[in-house]
Amino acid sequence: MNGRGITRLAFAIVILSFALSTFVSMWSLRLLADQNRRDLARALSFRIYDSIKSELSEPLTVARSMARDPFLIKAFKEEDPACGASSEQSLARYLAAQKNAFGFEAAFAVSAAFMCYYSYGGINKRIDPAADPRDRWYDSFVSSGKPYALNSDRDELSQGRGRLSPEIPGALRGSFSHRRR
């Protein structure tokens, strides 16, 4: 082999080596980018999950404690069949205190015995799932047998704005709920 042949061979080897290293580098970078995308998606999904969990954990905890609260249990046991009267003001004060203490937009409780819907402003209404489609959430929730549920609907107390409410069955099968601001 003469000098020119060796130079051409060396040049070809350098070009092939360069092409091969470029291909391997590009392939490695693509694999790395794909792995980074998967890792980022996984980290983002965990962050979203944690955000949702933290937003819902406090209202769920408060609703659970309300369901076991001796004051509410006693108030519902002594509740007036006409929805209100003696217990309305004390229930409204209690719900207003819960709403304000935790910075919630609203707090409400529904008695199972008389289907009275109490809010922080007093008696809101007597719910009637058979007559009012907006009240069907209550029967669905109670009959589900679940320890709690999230209800997404239009809030009658705030001119139809959307809401997401955790609901917990109480000792008297009442529903206790809070909505975040």
C-alpha positions as protocol buffer text, in pm:
chain_id: "A"
residue {
  index: 1
  type: MET
  ca { x: 0 y: 0 z: 0 }
}
residue {
  index: 2
  type: ASN
  ca { x: 142 y: 334 z: -94 }
}
residue {
  index: 3
  type: GLY
  ca { x: 125 y: 660 z: 103 }
}
residue {
  index: 4
  type: ARG
  ca { x: -191 y: 779 z: -66 }
}
residue {
  index: 5
  type: GLY
  ca { x: -373 y: 453 z: 7 }
}
residue {
  index: 6
  type: ILE
  ca { x: -279 y: 466 z: 373 }
}
residue {
  index: 7
  type: THR
  ca { x: -391 y: 829 z: 393 }
}
residue {
  index: 8
  type: ARG
  ca { x: -722 y: 742 z: 227 }
}
residue {
  index: 9
  type: LEU
  ca { x: -769 y: 445 z: 459 }
}
residue {
  index: 10
  type: ALA
  ca { x: -689 y: 658 z: 763 }
}
residue {
  index: 11
  type: PHE
  ca { x: -923 y: 929 z: 636 }
}
residue {
  index: 12
  type: ALA
  ca { x: -1200 y: 672 z: 580 }
}
residue {
  index: 13
  type: ILE
  ca { x: -1145 y: 529 z: 929 }
}
residue {
  index: 14
  type: VAL
  ca { x: -1161 y: 879 z: 1082 }
}
residue {
  index: 15
  type: ILE
  ca { x: -1479 y: 962 z: 885 }
}
residue {
  index: 16
  type: LEU
  ca { x: -1640 y: 629 z: 980 }
}
residue {
  index: 17
  type: SER
  ca { x: -1535 y: 674 z: 1343 }
}
residue {
  index: 18
  type: PHE
  ca { x: -1677 y: 1025 z: 1342 }
}
residue {
  index: 19
  type: ALA
  ca { x: -2002 y: 907 z: 1183 }
}
residue {
  index: 20
  type: LEU
  ca { x: -2031 y: 615 z: 1427 }
}
residue {
  index: 21
  type: SER
  ca { x: -1959 y: 832 z: 1732 }
}
residue {
  index: 22
  type: THR
  ca { x: -2210 y: 1091 z: 1607 }
}
residue {
  index: 23
  type: PHE
  ca { x: -2474 y: 819 z: 1560 }
}
residue {
  index: 24
  type: VAL
  ca { x: -2405 y: 671 z: 1907 }
}
residue {
  index: 25
  type: SER
  ca { x: -2411 y: 1017 z: 2066 }
}
residue {
  index: 26
  type: MET
  ca { x: -2740 y: 1110 z: 1897 }
}
residue {
  index: 27
  type: TRP
  ca { x: -2894 y: 775 z: 1991 }
}
residue {
  index: 28
  type: SER
  ca { x: -2776 y: 813 z: 2353 }
}
residue {
  index: 29
  type: LEU
  ca { x: -2910 y: 1169 z: 2372 }
}
residue {
  index: 30
  type: ARG
  ca { x: -3247 y: 1054 z: 2236 }
}
residue {
  index: 31
  type: LEU
  ca { x: -3265 y: 778 z: 2498 }
}
residue {
  index: 32
  type: LEU
  ca { x: -3167 y: 1027 z: 2768 }
}
residue {
  index: 33
  type: ALA
  ca { x: -3428 y: 1279 z: 2648 }
}
residue {
  index: 34
  type: ASP
  ca { x: -3698 y: 1009 z: 2647 }
}
residue {
  index: 35
  type: GLN
  ca { x: -3601 y: 905 z: 3000 }
}
residue {
  index: 36
  type: ASN
  ca { x: -3604 y: 1267 z: 3114 }
}
residue {
  index: 37
  type: ARG
  ca { x: -3953 y: 1314 z: 2967 }
}
residue {
  index: 38
  type: ARG
  ca { x: -4077 y: 1005 z: 3152 }
}
residue {
  index: 39
  type: ASP
  ca { x: -3915 y: 1120 z: 3477 }
}
residue {
  index: 40
  type: LEU
  ca { x: -4059 y: 1469 z: 3438 }
}
residue {
  index: 41
  type: ALA
  ca { x: -4406 y: 1331 z: 3364 }
}
residue {
  index: 42
  type: ARG
  ca { x: -4383 y: 1103 z: 3669 }
}
residue {
  index: 43
  type: ALA
  ca { x: -4264 y: 1388 z: 3893 }
}
residue {
  index: 44
  type: LEU
  ca { x: -4537 y: 1617 z: 3760 }
}
residue {
  index: 45
  type: SER
  ca { x: -4806 y: 1355 z: 3819 }
}
residue {
  index: 46
  type: PHE
  ca { x: -4684 y: 1306 z: 4179 }
}
residue {
  index: 47
  type: ARG
  ca { x: -4692 y: 1683 z: 4231 }
}
residue {
  index: 48
  type: ILE
  ca { x: -5047 y: 1707 z: 4096 }
}
residue {
  index: 49
  type: TYR
  ca { x: -5154 y: 1415 z: 4315 }
}
residue {
  index: 50
  type: ASP
  ca { x: -4997 y: 1576 z: 4623 }
}
residue {
  index: 51
  type: SER
  ca { x: -5163 y: 1911 z: 4546 }
}
residue {
  index: 52
  type: ILE
  ca { x: -5505 y: 1752 z: 4510 }
}
residue {
  index: 53
  type: LYS
  ca { x: -5454 y: 1541 z: 4820 }
}
residue {
  index: 54
  type: SER
  ca { x: -5347 y: 1838 z: 5032 }
}
residue {
  index: 55
  type: GLU
  ca { x: -5642 y: 2048 z: 4909 }
}
residue {
  index: 56
  type: LEU
  ca { x: -5889 y: 1774 z: 5001 }
}
residue {
  index: 57
  type: SER
  ca { x: -5737 y: 1638 z: 5320 }
}
residue {
  index: 58
  type: GLU
  ca { x: -5828 y: 1932 z: 5545 }
}
residue {
  index: 59
  type: PRO
  ca { x: -6194 y: 1956 z: 5435 }
}
residue {
  index: 60
  type: LEU
  ca { x: -6228 y: 1577 z: 5466 }
}
residue {
  index: 61
  type: THR
  ca { x: -6074 y: 1582 z: 5814 }
}
residue {
  index: 62
  type: VAL
  ca { x: -6300 y: 1867 z: 5925 }
}
residue {
  index: 63
  type: ALA
  ca { x: -6608 y: 1696 z: 5780 }
}
residue {
  index: 64
  type: ARG
  ca { x: -6515 y: 1371 z: 5958 }
}
residue {
  index: 65
  type: SER
  ca { x: -6473 y: 1551 z: 6288 }
}
residue {
  index: 66
  type: MET
  ca { x: -6808 y: 1727 z: 6239 }
}
residue {
  index: 67
  type: ALA
  ca { x: -6975 y: 1390 z: 6179 }
}
residue {
  index: 68
  type: ARG
  ca { x: -6855 y: 1279 z: 6524 }
}
residue {
  index: 69
  type: ASP
  ca { x: -6905 y: 1611 z: 6701 }
}
residue {
  index: 70
  type: PRO
  ca { x: -7122 y: 1565 z: 7015 }
}
residue {
  index: 71
  type: PHE
  ca { x: -7277 y: 1910 z: 6962 }
}
residue {
  index: 72
  type: LEU
  ca { x: -7407 y: 1821 z: 6614 }
}
residue {
  index: 73
  type: ILE
  ca { x: -7516 y: 1473 z: 6720 }
}
residue {
  index: 74
  type: LYS
  ca { x: -7717 y: 1623 z: 7006 }
}
residue {
  index: 75
  type: ALA
  ca { x: -7856 y: 1905 z: 6788 }
}
residue {
  index: 76
  type: PHE
  ca { x: -7977 y: 1656 z: 6527 }
}
residue {
  index: 77
  type: LYS
  ca { x: -8130 y: 1429 z: 6793 }
}
residue {
  index: 78
  type: GLU
  ca { x: -8322 y: 1727 z: 6932 }
}
residue {
  index: 79
  type: GLU
  ca { x: -8401 y: 1873 z: 6591 }
}
residue {
  index: 80
  type: ASP
  ca { x: -8741 y: 2023 z: 6523 }
}
residue {
  index: 81
  type: PRO
  ca { x: -8933 y: 1840 z: 6247 }
}
residue {
  index: 82
  type: ALA
  ca { x: -9014 y: 2182 z: 6099 }
}
residue {
  index: 83
  type: CYS
  ca { x: -8645 y: 2234 z: 6018 }
}
residue {
  index: 84
  type: GLY
  ca { x: -8521 y: 2496 z: 6246 }
}
residue {
  index: 85
  type: ALA
  ca { x: -8681 y: 2659 z: 6546 }
}
residue {
  index: 86
  type: SER
  ca { x: -8461 y: 2604 z: 6852 }
}
residue {
  index: 87
  type: SER
  ca { x: -8161 y: 2445 z: 6682 }
}
residue {
  index: 88
  type: GLU
  ca { x: -8133 y: 2667 z: 6375 }
}
residue {
  index: 89
  type: GLN
  ca { x: -7939 y: 2956 z: 6530 }
}
residue {
  index: 90
  type: SER
  ca { x: -7698 y: 2735 z: 6724 }
}
residue {
  index: 91
  type: LEU
  ca { x: -7631 y: 2522 z: 6413 }
}
residue {
  index: 92
  type: ALA
  ca { x: -7578 y: 2836 z: 6203 }
}
residue {
  index: 93
  type: ARG
  ca { x: -7329 y: 2973 z: 6458 }
}
residue {
  index: 94
  type: TYR
  ca { x: -7147 y: 2639 z: 6471 }
}
residue {
  index: 95
  type: LEU
  ca { x: -7124 y: 2613 z: 6090 }
}
residue {
  index: 96
  type: ALA
  ca { x: -7016 y: 2978 z: 6061 }
}
residue {
  index: 97
  type: ALA
  ca { x: -6741 y: 2911 z: 6318 }
}
residue {
  index: 98
  type: GLN
  ca { x: -6623 y: 2608 z: 6117 }
}
residue {
  index: 99
  type: LYS
  ca { x: -6629 y: 2808 z: 5793 }
}
residue {
  index: 100
  type: ASN
  ca { x: -6433 y: 3098 z: 5941 }
}
residue {
  index: 101
  type: ALA
  ca { x: -6187 y: 2890 z: 6145 }
}
residue {
  index: 102
  type: PHE
  ca { x: -6065 y: 2701 z: 5841 }
}
residue {
  index: 103
  type: GLY
  ca { x: -6112 y: 2968 z: 5575 }
}
residue {
  index: 104
  type: PHE
  ca { x: -6372 y: 2769 z: 5384 }
}
residue {
  index: 105
  type: GLU
  ca { x: -6616 y: 2924 z: 5141 }
}
residue {
  index: 106
  type: ALA
  ca { x: -6905 y: 2741 z: 5308 }
}
residue {
  index: 107
  type: ALA
  ca { x: -6993 y: 2479 z: 5565 }
}
residue {
  index: 108
  type: PHE
  ca { x: -7317 y: 2285 z: 5579 }
}
residue {
  index: 109
  type: ALA
  ca { x: -7484 y: 1989 z: 5743 }
}
residue {
  index: 110
  type: VAL
  ca { x: -7788 y: 1789 z: 5635 }
}
residue {
  index: 111
  type: SER
  ca { x: -7990 y: 1600 z: 5891 }
}
residue {
  index: 112
  type: ALA
  ca { x: -8103 y: 1252 z: 5797 }
}
residue {
  index: 113
  type: ALA
  ca { x: -8413 y: 1259 z: 6013 }
}
residue {
  index: 114
  type: PHE
  ca { x: -8587 y: 1559 z: 5859 }
}
residue {
  index: 115
  type: MET
  ca { x: -8369 y: 1630 z: 5552 }
}
residue {
  index: 116
  type: CYS
  ca { x: -8297 y: 1983 z: 5674 }
}
residue {
  index: 117
  type: TYR
  ca { x: -8006 y: 2154 z: 5497 }
}
residue {
  index: 118
  type: TYR
  ca { x: -7833 y: 2386 z: 5742 }
}
residue {
  index: 119
  type: SER
  ca { x: -7567 y: 2632 z: 5634 }
}
residue {
  index: 120
  type: TYR
  ca { x: -7363 y: 2897 z: 5809 }
}
residue {
  index: 121
  type: GLY
  ca { x: -7651 y: 3138 z: 5738 }
}
residue {
  index: 122
  type: GLY
  ca { x: -7919 y: 2922 z: 5898 }
}
residue {
  index: 123
  type: ILE
  ca { x: -8168 y: 2683 z: 5748 }
}
residue {
  index: 124
  type: ASN
  ca { x: -8129 y: 2681 z: 5373 }
}
residue {
  index: 125
  type: LYS
  ca { x: -8404 y: 2439 z: 5277 }
}
residue {
  index: 126
  type: ARG
  ca { x: -8551 y: 2098 z: 5327 }
}
residue {
  index: 127
  type: ILE
  ca { x: -8393 y: 1877 z: 5065 }
}
residue {
  index: 128
  type: ASP
  ca { x: -8625 y: 1662 z: 4856 }
}
residue {
  index: 129
  type: PRO
  ca { x: -8439 y: 1425 z: 4621 }
}
residue {
  index: 130
  type: ALA
  ca { x: -8767 y: 1303 z: 4469 }
}
residue {
  index: 131
  type: ALA
  ca { x: -8885 y: 1651 z: 4371 }
}
residue {
  index: 132
  type: ASP
  ca { x: -8563 y: 1843 z: 4314 }
}
residue {
  index: 133
  type: PRO
  ca { x: -8295 y: 1690 z: 4088 }
}
residue {
  index: 134
  type: ARG
  ca { x: -8032 y: 1910 z: 4256 }
}
residue {
  index: 135
  type: ASP
  ca { x: -8092 y: 1716 z: 4579 }
}
residue {
  index: 136
  type: ARG
  ca { x: -8035 y: 1369 z: 4434 }
}
residue {
  index: 137
  type: TRP
  ca { x: -7673 y: 1379 z: 4553 }
}
residue {
  index: 138
  type: TYR
  ca { x: -7792 y: 1313 z: 4907 }
}
residue {
  index: 139
  type: ASP
  ca { x: -7971 y: 983 z: 4837 }
}
residue {
  index: 140
  type: SER
  ca { x: -7688 y: 873 z: 4608 }
}
residue {
  index: 141
  type: PHE
  ca { x: -7434 y: 947 z: 4877 }
}
residue {
  index: 142
  type: VAL
  ca { x: -7624 y: 781 z: 5164 }
}
residue {
  index: 143
  type: SER
  ca { x: -7715 y: 471 z: 4962 }
}
residue {
  index: 144
  type: SER
  ca { x: -7357 y: 428 z: 4836 }
}
residue {
  index: 145
  type: GLY
  ca { x: -7242 y: 311 z: 5178 }
}
residue {
  index: 146
  type: LYS
  ca { x: -6905 y: 475 z: 5116 }
}
residue {
  index: 147
  type: PRO
  ca { x: -6722 y: 630 z: 5411 }
}
residue {
  index: 148
  type: TYR
  ca { x: -6703 y: 957 z: 5221 }
}
residue {
  index: 149
  type: ALA
  ca { x: -6764 y: 1100 z: 4877 }
}
residue {
  index: 150
  type: LEU
  ca { x: -6679 y: 1406 z: 4672 }
}
residue {
  index: 151
  type: ASN
  ca { x: -6973 y: 1585 z: 4523 }
}
residue {
  index: 152
  type: SER
  ca { x: -6926 y: 1815 z: 4227 }
}
residue {
  index: 153
  type: ASP
  ca { x: -7227 y: 2030 z: 4145 }
}
residue {
  index: 154
  type: ARG
  ca { x: -7366 y: 2382 z: 4125 }
}
residue {
  index: 155
  type: ASP
  ca { x: -7388 y: 2558 z: 4460 }
}
residue {
  index: 156
  type: GLU
  ca { x: -7734 y: 2697 z: 4532 }
}
residue {
  index: 157
  type: LEU
  ca { x: -7597 y: 2921 z: 4808 }
}
residue {
  index: 158
  type: SER
  ca { x: -7360 y: 3106 z: 4573 }
}
residue {
  index: 159
  type: GLN
  ca { x: -7575 y: 3167 z: 4266 }
}
residue {
  index: 160
  type: GLY
  ca { x: -7485 y: 2847 z: 4087 }
}
residue {
  index: 161
  type: ARG
  ca { x: -7105 y: 2855 z: 4102 }
}
residue {
  index: 162
  type: GLY
  ca { x: -6935 y: 2518 z: 4071 }
}
residue {
  index: 163
  type: ARG
  ca { x: -6827 y: 2344 z: 4389 }
}
residue {
  index: 164
  type: LEU
  ca { x: -6649 y: 2031 z: 4502 }
}
residue {
  index: 165
  type: SER
  ca { x: -6765 y: 1914 z: 4844 }
}
residue {
  index: 166
  type: PRO
  ca { x: -6645 y: 1626 z: 5057 }
}
residue {
  index: 167
  type: GLU
  ca { x: -6935 y: 1449 z: 5227 }
}
residue {
  index: 168
  type: ILE
  ca { x: -6914 y: 1226 z: 5532 }
}
residue {
  index: 169
  type: PRO
  ca { x: -7199 y: 1030 z: 5687 }
}
residue {
  index: 170
  type: GLY
  ca { x: -7251 y: 1125 z: 6050 }
}
residue {
  index: 171
  type: ALA
  ca { x: -7371 y: 931 z: 6348 }
}
residue {
  index: 172
  type: LEU
  ca { x: -7725 y: 1013 z: 6238 }
}
residue {
  index: 173
  type: ARG
  ca { x: -7654 y: 967 z: 5866 }
}
residue {
  index: 174
  type: GLY
  ca { x: -7629 y: 1337 z: 5815 }
}
residue {
  index: 175
  type: SER
  ca { x: -7400 y: 1488 z: 5557 }
}
residue {
  index: 176
  type: PHE
  ca { x: -7130 y: 1727 z: 5669 }
}
residue {
  index: 177
  type: SER
  ca { x: -6940 y: 1923 z: 5416 }
}
residue {
  index: 178
  type: HIS
  ca { x: -6703 y: 2208 z: 5346 }
}
residue {
  index: 179
  type: ARG
  ca { x: -6604 y: 2384 z: 5027 }
}
residue {
  index: 180
  type: ARG
  ca { x: -6266 y: 2545 z: 4974 }
}
residue {
  index: 181
  type: ARG
  ca { x: -6239 y: 2909 z: 4870 }
}
